[in-house]
Amino acid sequence: MSDPNIAIVGGGPAGFFAAIACAEASPRARITVLEKGPRFLDKVRISGGGRCNVTHACFDPRTLADHYPRGGSALIGPFHQFNPNHTLGWFAKHGVPLKTESDGRLFPVTDTSATIVRCLIETATHAGVNLRLQSAIENITRQSHGAFLLQLSNNRTLECDRLLLATGGCRSGSAGHLATSLGHTLKPPVPSLFAFRLGFSWLQDLAGVSVPRVAVSVPNTDLCECGPILLTHSGISGPAILRLSAWGAPILNELGYRFPLRLNWFPDLTEADIARHLDTHRQQNGARQLATAPLPPLPSRLWRQLLTDTGLPLDLRWAQFTRASRQNLLTQLHHTQWNVEGRSLNQDEFVTCGGVNLNEVNFKTMESRICPRLFFAGELLDIDGLTGGFNFQAAWTTGWIAGRSMAISVSRSPASNHPSHEDLFQGVDPSGTV
Ligand SMILES: Cc1cc2nc3c(=O)[nH]c(=O)nc-3n(C[C@H](O)[C@H](O)[C@H](O)COP(=O)(O)OP(=O)(O)OC[C@H]3O[C@@H](n4cnc5c(N)ncnc54)[C@H](O)[C@@H]3O)c2cc1C
């Protein structure tokens, strides 16, 4: 096989979307996707609990951008070009209808990520993209004539004149090194979207308990979120915790993942409101024990633990509940403090905060401002979203723009037979027709 004129390093969703967008826009371009692993699209396979949360039903670019703790403002322009509406259309046109769940998340109607994987691999193959597995790129050098020389792990080399780095989050391995070797700098990579580890032995009894609305915050920081929480065998998770970990990723990293976590179990009530709620509950349940008549809407297992932490006997009758006890319980319900001892390592969805500095990339084209003909897409950039399909959407958007831009860029080469810029970008329907 002759060397490609376009090489894409990374066979994840961003790399595949770029390869397809480029091939569909410029059918004569020779495009190769190089993946170091034994399978393509590994994260897509395991994503969304095996169902792949492809994107989110949020169609206004500015509102959508608010779901990205890092990279939101840089993405507003790109979202005008390719947003969840285009993602929906693109997958429908390529034979994969998506469905919207009540919370706005979009999944394939088949409810399996294998459908997305099959669609991307078949579409890329059909578009003539050359797909190569077990092809780790170890080094890249710029040739004097402007081409890139890629050094593979098996000592082979490959030359290309347009290069896309879509190597994913750069917390480990060579991903960051390839970008820095070409002159780029990285925002320090740290994890985002993780659960918190707690050291309480009683967690074993409370695993699985969830509360629909809790305010969680970290004292002496601006970090505060409100939403559902879930207790697990090792700590605390759920949407409110994941959002806190995303917005606070760099701060929590600086704290070494050891910090006090404040929980307000009644975020919509003042202390006076909770006091009244307690008094009414006391009057209605005077003959019952505190433990067997939990204060709504708290689940009984959690309620019992909060009573124990307040030092109240579980068998105390509500009629014997004193004013002094009421004050202690109020403080507990409004300001529970649990010490976080680390981040959960078995959390099944996390992304990288940090990566290639966004001011070094032109977001109209995804081309490097430092190294011409080098492009970026996906999580390698300093972009990360909340849970809900936002991370894949960033991969589809940046991949699509990078792919189209590489096609345009190739078409401008002097010796090229490729279509013109106007043919490629003007009036294009991003959902799939060229
Ligand atoms: C368990 C889990 C579940 C998730 N679920 C969802 C979800 O439902 N919805 C959502 O929006 N997001 C989800 N995410 C996040 C999402 O998977 C990522 O944001 C997304 O995969 C990033 O795409 P990418 O193409 O940039 O990187 P990746 O998917 O990481 O792909 C990069 C590829 O590059 C390859 N590579 C790296 N270095 C080299 C090299 N030197 N040479 C060759 N190849 C290389 C890697 O092997 C990898 O295959 C989930 C993440 C995890 C971990």
The ligand as an SDF file (V2000), in Angstrom:
LIG
                    3D

 53 58  0  0  0  0  0  0  0  0999 V2000
  -16.4350    3.5150   30.6600 C   0  0  0  0  0  0  0  0  0  0  0  0
  -16.6950    4.7500   29.8740 C   0  0  0  0  0  0  0  0  0  0  0  0
  -17.9930    5.0080   29.4330 C   0  0  0  0  0  0  0  0  0  0  0  0
  -18.2660    6.1740   28.7210 C   0  0  0  0  0  0  0  0  0  0  0  0
  -19.5510    6.3980   28.2790 N   0  0  0  0  0  0  0  0  0  0  0  0
  -19.8240    7.5340   27.5870 C   0  0  0  0  0  0  0  0  0  0  0  0
  -21.1320    7.7770   27.0620 C   0  0  0  0  0  0  0  0  0  0  0  0
  -22.0340    6.9440   27.1690 O   0  0  0  0  0  0  0  0  0  0  0  0
  -21.3370    8.9670   26.4170 N   0  0  0  0  0  0  0  0  0  0  0  0
  -20.3470    9.8980   26.2390 C   0  0  0  0  0  0  0  0  0  0  0  0
  -20.6080   10.9540   25.6510 O   0  0  0  0  0  0  0  0  0  0  0  0
  -19.0860    9.6550   26.6630 N   0  0  0  0  0  0  0  0  0  0  0  0
  -18.8080    8.5080   27.3250 C   0  0  0  0  0  0  0  0  0  0  0  0
  -17.5230    8.2690   27.7530 N   0  0  0  0  0  0  0  0  0  0  0  0
  -16.4570    9.2110   27.3520 C   0  0  0  0  0  0  0  0  0  0  0  0
  -16.0580    8.8990   25.8720 C   0  0  0  0  0  0  0  0  0  0  0  0
  -15.8640    7.4960   25.7380 O   0  0  0  0  0  0  0  0  0  0  0  0
  -14.7880    9.6160   25.4570 C   0  0  0  0  0  0  0  0  0  0  0  0
  -14.9180   10.9930   25.7240 O   0  0  0  0  0  0  0  0  0  0  0  0
  -14.5350    9.3960   23.9540 C   0  0  0  0  0  0  0  0  0  0  0  0
  -14.3060    8.0220   23.7130 O   0  0  0  0  0  0  0  0  0  0  0  0
  -13.3330   10.1930   23.4690 C   0  0  0  0  0  0  0  0  0  0  0  0
  -13.1460    9.8660   22.1230 O   0  0  0  0  0  0  0  0  0  0  0  0
  -11.6970    9.9990   21.4310 P   0  0  0  0  0  0  0  0  0  0  0  0
  -11.8490    9.4230   20.0550 O   0  0  0  0  0  0  0  0  0  0  0  0
  -11.2070   11.3730   21.5820 O   0  0  0  0  0  0  0  0  0  0  0  0
  -10.7350    9.0900   22.3270 O   0  0  0  0  0  0  0  0  0  0  0  0
  -10.7400    7.5240   22.6080 P   0  0  0  0  0  0  0  0  0  0  0  0
  -12.1090    6.9630   22.5520 O   0  0  0  0  0  0  0  0  0  0  0  0
   -9.9770    7.3630   23.8720 O   0  0  0  0  0  0  0  0  0  0  0  0
   -9.9210    6.9200   21.3910 O   0  0  0  0  0  0  0  0  0  0  0  0
   -8.5490    7.2090   21.2140 C   0  0  0  0  0  0  0  0  0  0  0  0
   -7.8970    6.0190   20.5500 C   0  0  0  0  0  0  0  0  0  0  0  0
   -6.5610    6.3560   20.2170 O   0  0  0  0  0  0  0  0  0  0  0  0
   -5.7390    5.2230   20.4310 C   0  0  0  0  0  0  0  0  0  0  0  0
   -4.3580    5.6860   20.5820 N   0  0  0  0  0  0  0  0  0  0  0  0
   -3.8400    6.3870   21.6140 C   0  0  0  0  0  0  0  0  0  0  0  0
   -2.5260    6.6310   21.4090 N   0  0  0  0  0  0  0  0  0  0  0  0
   -2.2130    6.0620   20.2170 C   0  0  0  0  0  0  0  0  0  0  0  0
   -1.0160    5.9580   19.4670 C   0  0  0  0  0  0  0  0  0  0  0  0
    0.1370    6.5120   19.8980 N   0  0  0  0  0  0  0  0  0  0  0  0
   -1.0450    5.3100   18.2680 N   0  0  0  0  0  0  0  0  0  0  0  0
   -2.2160    4.7470   17.8050 C   0  0  0  0  0  0  0  0  0  0  0  0
   -3.3680    4.8060   18.4860 N   0  0  0  0  0  0  0  0  0  0  0  0
   -3.3770    5.4710   19.6670 C   0  0  0  0  0  0  0  0  0  0  0  0
   -6.3350    4.5850   21.6710 C   0  0  0  0  0  0  0  0  0  0  0  0
   -5.9720    3.2200   21.7620 O   0  0  0  0  0  0  0  0  0  0  0  0
   -7.8310    4.7890   21.4390 C   0  0  0  0  0  0  0  0  0  0  0  0
   -8.4260    3.7080   20.7760 O   0  0  0  0  0  0  0  0  0  0  0  0
  -17.2280    7.0960   28.4500 C   0  0  0  0  0  0  0  0  0  0  0  0
  -15.9180    6.8330   28.8820 C   0  0  0  0  0  0  0  0  0  0  0  0
  -15.6500    5.6650   29.5860 C   0  0  0  0  0  0  0  0  0  0  0  0
  -14.2440    5.3940   30.0310 C   0  0  0  0  0  0  0  0  0  0  0  0
  1  2  1  0
  2  3  1  0
  2 52  2  0
  3  4  2  0
  4  5  1  0
  4 50  1  0
  5  6  2  0
  6  7  1  0
  6 13  1  0
  7  8  2  0
  7  9  1  0
  9 10  1  0
 10 11  2  0
 10 12  1  0
 12 13  2  0
 13 14  1  0
 14 15  1  0
 14 50  1  0
 15 16  1  0
 16 17  1  0
 16 18  1  0
 18 19  1  0
 18 20  1  0
 20 21  1  0
 20 22  1  0
 22 23  1  0
 23 24  1  0
 24 25  2  0
 24 26  1  0
 24 27  1  0
 27 28  1  0
 28 29  2  0
 28 30  1  0
 28 31  1  0
 31 32  1  0
 32 33  1  0
 33 34  1  0
 33 48  1  0
 34 35  1  0
 35 36  1  0
 35 46  1  0
 36 37  1  0
 36 45  1  0
 37 38  2  0
 38 39  1  0
 39 40  1  0
 39 45  2  0
 40 41  1  0
 40 42  2  0
 42 43  1  0
 43 44  2  0
 44 45  1  0
 46 47  1  0
 46 48  1  0
 48 49  1  0
 50 51  2  0
 51 52  1  0
 52 53  1  0
M  END
$$$$
